[in-house]
Amino acid sequence: MSRSPEPARPPGGSADPQPAFAAQPGAASALAGFVRKTFAIADMELRKLRHDPSELVTRALQPALWLLVFGQVISRGHVVPTGGLAYIDFLVPGILAQSVLFIAIFNGISIIWERDLGIVHKFLASPTPRAALVLGKALGGGVRALTQAVVVIALALLLGVGVRWEPLALLGVVALVLLGAAVFSTFSLIIACLVKTRERFMGIGQVLTMPLFFASNAIYPTSMMPGWLQVISHMNPLTYQVDGLRALLLVGAGPPAVGLGLDLAVLCTVLVALVAVSARIYPNIAR
């Protein structure tokens, strides 16, 4: 009795080959891996803060001076039109955004330290996507900024500022703080990749923070600005962060001047663009 012929095997293959797509990870699996790696980088950034918590104390001094000295003095002058709000109330969201800016804009110096320690070279040799490296650092900067939010809100309560405690409003404040910190952290990462030295980075960071702060609506409304400065203010991401924070944080602030949806859309769009640029130039820091 003759045997039935065996099915032909593909060259170098098995008798029961799996479909080609079975070996490929799905989109959900790839996304989960990307998120996991992003949070791993963010956790590494937060460990630095846990090892040196004194940074929280030193960072709290600047908003305290702005609110307790500058805010109290300008409040007595009644020279800034604030739309019915007390000036100290009007100032609180601006100082919160300023604190986020000052923390985030110097976040990029960490990558220069990591380059000097050889950590960046290990990251570049790993399979971690460059965008995950960038977003992880931005997220770590955002969590640092949340600690400043707690400090500023506590100072505001001591000064009698009316703060909204609705869960959705507080969630919006958290989202705006994280988004603003991520935007300026990623921006500082781009600067670090371009200048590559701590001395140059510190100089450029100090030059950039004041123009970004004063060309925004943090300490006065844009209606007080000359026309050319209003144009610059509307191109400044800090303006949109302050606009959203003011509407969500303060009792009686009314709707945002720009619009909360537009505030979030601008910050998200700028973040995506900066992440794309920084992920592309990230390897430059190792050269």
FENLIN-V144336 format. One record per backbone hydrogen bond with DSSP energy under -0.5 kcal/mol. CO is the residue of the C=O (numbers start at 0). NH is the residue of the N-H. Records with the same first field share a line. If there is no record, write none. Layout:
BEGIN
CO=NH / NH
END
This chain:
BEGIN
9=12
13=9 / 16
18=21 / 22
19=22
20=23
25=29
26=30
27=31
28=32
29=33
30=34
31=35
32=36
33=37
34=38
35=39
36=40
37=41
38=42
39=43
40=44
41=45
42=46
43=47
44=48
45=49
46=50
47=51
51=54
52=55 / 56
53=57
54=58
55=59
56=60
57=60 / 61
58=62
59=63
60=64
61=65
62=66
63=67
64=68 / 69
65=70
68=72
69=73
70=74
71=75
72=75 / 76
73=76 / 77 / 78
78=80
79=81
81=84
85=89
86=90
87=91
88=92
89=93
90=94
91=95
92=96
93=97
94=98
95=99
96=100
97=101
98=102
99=103
100=104
101=105
103=106
105=108
106=109
107=110 / 111
108=112
109=113
110=114
111=115
112=116
113=117 / 118 / 119
114=117
117=121
118=122
119=123
120=124
121=125
122=125
128=132
129=133
130=134
131=135
132=136
133=137
134=138
135=139
136=140
137=141
138=142
139=143
140=144
141=145
142=146
143=146 / 147
144=148
145=149
146=150
147=151
148=152
149=153
150=154
151=155
152=156
153=157
154=158
155=160
156=159
160=162
161=250
165=169
166=170
167=171
168=172
169=173
170=174
171=175
172=176
173=177
174=178
175=179
176=180
177=181
178=182
179=183
180=184
181=185
182=186
183=187
184=188
185=189
186=190
187=191
188=192
189=193
190=194
191=195
196=200
197=201
198=202
199=203
200=204
201=205
202=206
203=207
204=208
205=209
206=210
207=211
208=212
209=213
210=214
212=215 / 217
220=223
221=224
225=229
226=230
227=231
228=232
229=233
230=234
231=234
232=235
234=236
235=238 / 239
236=240
237=241
238=242
239=243
240=244
241=245
242=246
243=247
244=248
245=249
248=163
249=252
258=262
259=263
260=264
261=265
262=266
263=267
264=268
265=269
266=270
267=271
268=272
269=273
270=274
271=275
272=276
273=277
274=278
275=279
276=280
277=281
280=283
281=284
282=285
283=286
END
